């Protein structure tokens, strides 16, 4: 599955899980209406809910950090529950090679 298909507005439901139409529909559940601004936290909550609803990618989980601080232990714990998930190893390598700014 191509990532761009997941945000394609011509696709609906699971085919376009993160399309603007699905984002708008799910936002209403969280009392955000079309044309209202989403902050980082609120859009993260919407994408998390869409991911749980449609499960567009196997073994893909979202993780929300409410205060903007990324806790690598939390990511690692989630990744270790899914042995085929490679995200933590990629993030770990990136952080070790590139200093955080």
C-alpha positions as CSV (number, residue, x, y, z in Angstrom):
1,X,0.0,0.0,0.0
2,X,1.3,3.4,-0.9
3,X,1.4,6.0,1.8
4,X,0.0,8.7,-0.5
5,X,-3.1,6.6,-1.1
6,X,-3.9,6.9,2.6
7,X,-4.2,10.7,2.3
8,X,-5.8,10.8,-1.1
9,X,-9.1,12.7,-1.0
10,X,-10.5,10.6,-3.8
11,X,-10.4,7.6,-1.6
12,X,-12.9,7.2,1.3
13,X,-13.0,4.9,4.3
14,X,-10.0,2.6,4.9
15,X,-8.6,3.3,1.4
16,X,-8.1,6.9,2.3
17,X,-7.8,6.5,6.0
18,X,-6.2,9.8,6.6
19,X,-8.0,11.8,3.9
20,X,-9.3,15.3,4.7
21,X,-12.9,14.0,4.6
22,X,-12.1,11.3,7.2
23,X,-10.1,13.8,9.3
24,X,-13.1,16.2,9.2
25,X,-15.6,13.5,10.1
26,X,-13.5,12.2,13.0
27,X,-12.8,15.7,14.2
28,X,-16.5,16.2,14.8
29,X,-16.3,13.4,17.3
30,X,-13.8,15.5,19.2
31,X,-15.8,18.7,18.9
32,X,-13.7,20.2,16.2
33,X,-15.7,21.3,13.2
34,X,-14.7,21.9,9.5
35,X,-12.6,25.1,9.2
36,X,-11.6,25.0,12.9
37,X,-7.8,25.0,13.6
38,X,-6.2,21.8,14.9
39,X,-3.2,22.1,17.2
40,X,-0.5,19.4,17.3
41,X,-2.3,17.4,20.1
42,X,-5.8,17.5,18.6
43,X,-4.7,16.4,15.1
44,X,-2.6,13.6,16.7
45,X,-5.7,12.4,18.6
46,X,-7.7,12.4,15.3
47,X,-5.0,10.5,13.4
48,X,-4.7,8.0,16.3
49,X,-8.5,7.4,16.2
50,X,-8.5,7.0,12.4
51,X,-5.7,4.5,12.7
52,X,-7.5,2.5,15.3
53,X,-10.8,2.6,13.3
54,X,-9.4,1.7,9.8
55,X,-6.1,-0.1,10.6
56,X,-4.8,0.8,7.1
57,X,-1.3,-0.7,7.7
58,X,-0.6,-4.0,9.4
59,X,1.4,-3.7,12.6
60,X,1.3,0.1,12.6
61,X,0.6,1.9,15.9
62,X,0.4,5.6,16.7
63,X,1.8,7.0,19.9
64,X,0.8,10.4,21.3
65,X,3.1,12.5,23.4
66,X,0.8,15.1,25.0
67,X,3.5,17.6,26.1
68,X,5.6,17.4,23.0
69,X,8.4,15.4,24.7
70,X,9.2,12.2,22.9
71,X,9.9,9.4,25.3
72,X,12.0,6.8,23.5
73,X,11.3,4.1,26.2
74,X,7.6,4.4,25.4
75,X,8.3,4.0,21.7
76,X,10.6,1.0,22.3
77,X,8.0,-0.7,24.5
78,X,5.3,-0.3,21.8
79,X,7.8,-1.5,19.1
80,X,8.9,-4.6,21.1
81,X,5.3,-5.8,21.3
82,X,5.4,-6.1,17.6
83,X,8.6,-8.0,16.6
84,X,8.4,-7.0,12.9
85,X,8.2,-3.3,13.6
86,X,11.5,-1.6,12.7
87,X,10.6,2.0,13.6
88,X,12.3,2.0,17.0
89,X,15.6,0.7,15.6
90,X,15.5,3.4,12.8
91,X,14.7,6.1,15.3
92,X,17.3,4.9,17.7
93,X,20.0,4.9,15.0
94,X,18.9,8.4,13.9
95,X,19.1,9.8,17.4
96,X,22.5,8.2,18.1
97,X,24.0,9.5,14.8
98,X,22.4,12.9,14.8
99,X,22.4,15.1,17.9
100,X,18.9,16.4,18.8
101,X,18.5,20.1,18.3
